[in-house]
Amino acid sequence: MSIDVVCMGEILVDVIPTEPGVYRDGLRFEIHFGGAPANVAVGVARLNHRSAFIGAVGNDSFGDMLRNFLEHEGVDTRWLVRKEARTSLAFVIHHKSGERDFFFYREPWVKTADTMLDVSDINLDEILKAKVVHVSGVATAYPPLSESVYTVMKRAFDAGLHVSIDPNYRWDIWGGGGRALERMDRYIRTSTMISIGLDEIESIFGSRDYRHTAIKIMERYPNIGIVAVRLGAMGSYVVTKEEELYMPAYRIEPIDTTGAGDAWTATFIVNHILERRDLRTSMSYANAAGALKCLKRGAVTAFPRRSELEEFIKSRGTSTK
């Protein structure tokens, strides 16, 4: 069976507190599957399309957990390799609003498995049989992973595949938006779509005017055909070469927003790129997926299946007025 979407980059364990607020003695945590591109691979699989993940986990119990989870979800793991290192961790800090921050146990703080993926670990010819390659900006920060990601993106772009990038800016990894953009520039130049959060627009491009920034991105990078801006509780905005559209969010009471952007991106890729649905329909489904994800803790715990999306949209309509 052919693969529709290949996702590549960081895969890690999210360590999530069971209640919002500052860390303190005796605070309880849950461990969950995580890593933005790995989350997208799960989201695509749950929407009945074939996905694969390229990455590295450690030779430890967390590595077992991540591999087993992907396989249980039906994600192809032929390019998920083991390294003699510990699996990467992301500690989540929950705010009472449902928003969150992260700090990482991976480079630049410590050497862990996900950054150790080498291009020799993968089969480029097989990967290029996919329709879409999706990567995360976190994976562009440190070699050899960063060079492996660029090799795959460039080959996919030159072969005419859709190449999607989520900058996934994290201060704890980059230390500044200017440094992140300088590093990511060559990756964006080999992409056809960028999916970016409003906070990332501000951190990387220095503005909260998302419409103006999205148009400037398309002017700076003529290879980009779609700029999708995830606006959280405000909804989403997408501009393409032919049209632009804003769509408000579905109203919910969020429990955990971790992974909401990944749910949105996976659902948009499935609907707009793979199934070629119109922009309004694709954004409605993506907004619904992001909303449903926020109703449970964990990045992919509440990633919806197609029937859940259909039921949610039927009960709520295409957008919130």
DAWODA-V434568 format. One record per pair of residues at least 24 apart in sequence whose C-alpha atoms are under 10 Angstrom apart, sorted by the first residue. I is the first residue (numbers start at 1). J is the second residue. Records with the same first field share a line. If there is no record, write none. Layout:
I=J + J
This chain:
1=50
2=49 + 50 + 51 + 126 + 129 + 130 + 131
3=49 + 50 + 51 + 52 + 75 + 76 + 126 + 127 + 128 + 129 + 130 + 131 + 132
4=44 + 45 + 49 + 50 + 51 + 52 + 127 + 129 + 130 + 131 + 132 + 133 + 270 + 274
5=40 + 41 + 44 + 45 + 49 + 50 + 51 + 52 + 53 + 127 + 129 + 130 + 131 + 132 + 133 + 134 + 162 + 163 + 266 + 269 + 270 + 274
6=37 + 38 + 40 + 41 + 44 + 50 + 51 + 52 + 53 + 54 + 75 + 76 + 127 + 128 + 129 + 130 + 131 + 132 + 133 + 134 + 135 + 163
7=36 + 37 + 38 + 39 + 40 + 41 + 42 + 44 + 51 + 52 + 53 + 54 + 55 + 132 + 133 + 134 + 135 + 136 + 163 + 164 + 165
8=35 + 36 + 37 + 38 + 40 + 41 + 52 + 53 + 54 + 55 + 56 + 79 + 80 + 133 + 134 + 135 + 136 + 139 + 145 + 148 + 149 + 152 + 153
9=35 + 36 + 37 + 38 + 53 + 54 + 55 + 56 + 114 + 115 + 117 + 134 + 135 + 136 + 137 + 138 + 139 + 140 + 145 + 146 + 148 + 149
10=34 + 35 + 36 + 37 + 38 + 39 + 53 + 54 + 55 + 56 + 57 + 88 + 106 + 113 + 114 + 115 + 117 + 135 + 136 + 137 + 138 + 139 + 140 + 145
11=35 + 36 + 37 + 38 + 39 + 53 + 54 + 55 + 56 + 57 + 63 + 66 + 67 + 80 + 87 + 88 + 89 + 90 + 113 + 114 + 115 + 139
12=36 + 38 + 55 + 56 + 57 + 58 + 62 + 63 + 65 + 66 + 87 + 88 + 89 + 90 + 104 + 105 + 106 + 112 + 113 + 114
13=57 + 62 + 63 + 65 + 66 + 87 + 88 + 89 + 90 + 91 + 105 + 299
14=88 + 89 + 90 + 91 + 92 + 102 + 104 + 258 + 298 + 299
15=89 + 90 + 91 + 92 + 93 + 102 + 104 + 298
16=90 + 91 + 92 + 93 + 94 + 100 + 102 + 256 + 258 + 297 + 298 + 299
17=91 + 92 + 93 + 94 + 297
18=94 + 256 + 297
19=93 + 94 + 95 + 96 + 255 + 256 + 297
20=92 + 93 + 94 + 95 + 96 + 97 + 98 + 99 + 100 + 255 + 256
21=93 + 94 + 95 + 96 + 100
22=93 + 94 + 95
23=93 + 94
29=91 + 92
30=297 + 298
31=62 + 89 + 90 + 91 + 297 + 298
32=62 + 65 + 66 + 69 + 90 + 297 + 298 + 299 + 300 + 301
33=62 + 65 + 66 + 67 + 69 + 70 + 89 + 298 + 299 + 300 + 301
34=66 + 88 + 89 + 90 + 258 + 259 + 298 + 299 + 300
35=88 + 89 + 90 + 114 + 136 + 138 + 139 + 259 + 262 + 299 + 300
36=134 + 135 + 136 + 137 + 138 + 139 + 166 + 167 + 168 + 258 + 259 + 260 + 261 + 262 + 263 + 265 + 299 + 300
37=133 + 134 + 135 + 136 + 137 + 138 + 139 + 165 + 166 + 168 + 262 + 265 + 266
38=66 + 70 + 75 + 134 + 135 + 136 + 262 + 300
39=70 + 259 + 260 + 261 + 262 + 263 + 265 + 266 + 299 + 300 + 303
40=134 + 135 + 136 + 259 + 261 + 262 + 263 + 264 + 265 + 266 + 267 + 269 + 300 + 303
41=70 + 73 + 74 + 75 + 76 + 134 + 262 + 263 + 266
42=69 + 70 + 71 + 72 + 73 + 74 + 75 + 262 + 263 + 266 + 300 + 303
43=73 + 75 + 262 + 263 + 264 + 265 + 266 + 267 + 269 + 270 + 289 + 300 + 302 + 303 + 304 + 305
44=73 + 74 + 75 + 263 + 265 + 266 + 267 + 268 + 269 + 270 + 271 + 303 + 304 + 305
45=70 + 73 + 74 + 75 + 76 + 266 + 270 + 305
46=73 + 74 + 75 + 266 + 267 + 303 + 304 + 305 + 306
47=266 + 267 + 270 + 271 + 303 + 304 + 305 + 306 + 307 + 309
48=74 + 270 + 305 + 306
49=74 + 75 + 270 + 274 + 275
50=74 + 75 + 76 + 130
51=75 + 76 + 77 + 130 + 132 + 133
52=76 + 77 + 78 + 79 + 80 + 127 + 130 + 133
53=77 + 78 + 79 + 80 + 133 + 134
54=78 + 79 + 80 + 81 + 114 + 117 + 121 + 122 + 127 + 135 + 149
55=79 + 80 + 81 + 82 + 113 + 114 + 115 + 116 + 117 + 118 + 121 + 122 + 139 + 145 + 148 + 149
56=80 + 81 + 82 + 83 + 85 + 87 + 88 + 112 + 113 + 114 + 115 + 116 + 117 + 118 + 121 + 145
57=81 + 82 + 83 + 84 + 85 + 86 + 87 + 88 + 112 + 113 + 114 + 115 + 116 + 117
58=82 + 83 + 84 + 85 + 86 + 87 + 88 + 112 + 113 + 114 + 116
59=83 + 84 + 85 + 86 + 87 + 113
60=84 + 85 + 86 + 87
61=86 + 87
62=86 + 87 + 88 + 89
63=87 + 88 + 113
78=122 + 123
79=117 + 121 + 122 + 123 + 127
80=114 + 117 + 121 + 122
81=113 + 114 + 116 + 117 + 118 + 121 + 122
82=113 + 114 + 116 + 117 + 121
83=112 + 113 + 114 + 115 + 116 + 117
84=112 + 113 + 116
85=111 + 112 + 113 + 114 + 116
86=110 + 111 + 112 + 113 + 114
87=111 + 112 + 113 + 114 + 115
88=112 + 113 + 114 + 115
89=114
92=258
94=255 + 256 + 257 + 258
95=255 + 256
96=254 + 255 + 256
97=253 + 254 + 255 + 256 + 257
98=253 + 254 + 255 + 256 + 257 + 258 + 294 + 295
99=232 + 254 + 255 + 256 + 257 + 258 + 294
100=256 + 257 + 258
101=170 + 171 + 172 + 258
102=170 + 171 + 172 + 173 + 258
103=170 + 171 + 172 + 173
104=170 + 172 + 173
105=172 + 173
106=172 + 173
107=141 + 142 + 143 + 172 + 173 + 174
108=141 + 142 + 172 + 173 + 174 + 175
109=172 + 173
113=145
114=139 + 144 + 145
115=139 + 140 + 141 + 142 + 143 + 144 + 145 + 146 + 148
116=142 + 143 + 144 + 145 + 146 + 148
117=143 + 144 + 145 + 146 + 147 + 148 + 149
118=143 + 144 + 145 + 146 + 147 + 148 + 149
119=144 + 145 + 146 + 147 + 148 + 149 + 150 + 151 + 152
120=148
121=148
122=148 + 152
123=152
124=151 + 152 + 155 + 156
125=152 + 155 + 156
127=152 + 155 + 156
128=152 + 153 + 155 + 156 + 157 + 159 + 160 + 161
129=156 + 159 + 161
130=156 + 161 + 162
131=156 + 160 + 161 + 162 + 163 + 273 + 274
132=156 + 157 + 160 + 161 + 162 + 163 + 164 + 192 + 269 + 270 + 273 + 274
133=157 + 161 + 162 + 163 + 164 + 165 + 191 + 192
134=162 + 163 + 164 + 165 + 166 + 191 + 193 + 194 + 265 + 266 + 269
135=163 + 164 + 165 + 166 + 167 + 168 + 187 + 191 + 194
136=164 + 165 + 166 + 167 + 168 + 169 + 187 + 194 + 195
137=165 + 166 + 167 + 168 + 169 + 170 + 180 + 181 + 183 + 184 + 187 + 188
138=166 + 167 + 168 + 169 + 170 + 173 + 174 + 180 + 184
139=167 + 168 + 184
140=167 + 180 + 183 + 184 + 186 + 187
141=173 + 174 + 179 + 180 + 183 + 184
142=173 + 183
146=183 + 184 + 187
149=187
150=184 + 186 + 187 + 188 + 190
151=187
152=190
153=187 + 188 + 189 + 190 + 191
154=186 + 187 + 189 + 190 + 191
155=190
156=190 + 191
157=189 + 190 + 191 + 192 + 223
158=190
160=192
161=191 + 192
162=190 + 191 + 192 + 193 + 225 + 269 + 273 + 274
163=187 + 188 + 190 + 191 + 192 + 193 + 194 + 224
164=188 + 190 + 191 + 192 + 193 + 194 + 195 + 224 + 226 + 227 + 265 + 269
165=190 + 191 + 192 + 193 + 194 + 195 + 196 + 265
166=193 + 194 + 195 + 196 + 197 + 200 + 228 + 261 + 262 + 265
167=194 + 195 + 196 + 197 + 200 + 201 + 204
168=195 + 196 + 197 + 199 + 200 + 261 + 262
169=196 + 197 + 199 + 200 + 201 + 203 + 204
170=200 + 203
171=203
176=203 + 204
177=201 + 202 + 203 + 204 + 205 + 206
178=203 + 204 + 205 + 206
179=204
180=204
181=205
185=221
188=217 + 221 + 223 + 224
189=220 + 221 + 222 + 223 + 224
190=221 + 223 + 224
191=221 + 222 + 223 + 224 + 225 + 226
192=221 + 222 + 223 + 224 + 225 + 226 + 227
193=218 + 223 + 224 + 225 + 226 + 227 + 228 + 240 + 269
194=218 + 224 + 225 + 226 + 227 + 228 + 229 + 238 + 265
195=226 + 227 + 228 + 229 + 230 + 238 + 261 + 262 + 264 + 265 + 268 + 269
196=227 + 228 + 229 + 230 + 231 + 261 + 265
197=228 + 229 + 230 + 231 + 232 + 236 + 261
198=229 + 230 + 231 + 232 + 234 + 236 + 237
199=229 + 230 + 231 + 232
200=229 + 230
201=229 + 230
210=237 + 238
211=237 + 238 + 239 + 244 + 245 + 246
214=238 + 239 + 240
215=239 + 240 + 241 + 244
228=264 + 265 + 268 + 283
229=261 + 265
230=260 + 261 + 262 + 264 + 265 + 286 + 287 + 290
231=261 + 287
232=257 + 260 + 261 + 264 + 287 + 290 + 291
233=287 + 290 + 291
235=283 + 284 + 286 + 287 + 288 + 290 + 291 + 319 + 320
236=264 + 283 + 284 + 286 + 287
237=283
238=279 + 280 + 283
239=279
240=279
243=279
244=279 + 280
245=279 + 280 + 283
246=280 + 283
247=280 + 283 + 284 + 287 + 318 + 319 + 320 + 321
248=283 + 284 + 287 + 318 + 319 + 320 + 321
249=283 + 284 + 286 + 287 + 288 + 290 + 291 + 318 + 319 + 320 + 321
250=284 + 287 + 288 + 289 + 290 + 291 + 292 + 312 + 313 + 316 + 317 + 318 + 319 + 320 + 321
251=288 + 291 + 316 + 319 + 320 + 321
252=291 + 292 + 294 + 295
253=291 + 294 + 295
254=291 + 292 + 293 + 294 + 295 + 296 + 297
255=293 + 294 + 295 + 296 + 297 + 298
256=293 + 294 + 295 + 296 + 297 + 298 + 299
257=290 + 291 + 292 + 293 + 294 + 295 + 296 + 297 + 298 + 299
258=290 + 293 + 294 + 296 + 297 + 298 + 299 + 300
259=290 + 293 + 294 + 297 + 298 + 299 + 300 + 301 + 302 + 303
260=286 + 287 + 289 + 290 + 291 + 292 + 293 + 294 + 295 + 298 + 299 + 300 + 302 + 303
261=286 + 287 + 289 + 290 + 291 + 293 + 299
262=286 + 289 + 290 + 293 + 299 + 300 + 303
263=287 + 288 + 289 + 290 + 291 + 292 + 293 + 294 + 299 + 300 + 302 + 303 + 304
264=288 + 289 + 290 + 291 + 293 + 303
265=289 + 290
266=290 + 303
267=303 + 304 + 305 + 306 + 309
280=318 + 319
281=318 + 319
283=318 + 319
284=309 + 313 + 317 + 318 + 319 + 320
285=309 + 310 + 312 + 313 + 318 + 319
287=313 + 318 + 319
288=312 + 313 + 316 + 317 + 318 + 319
289=313
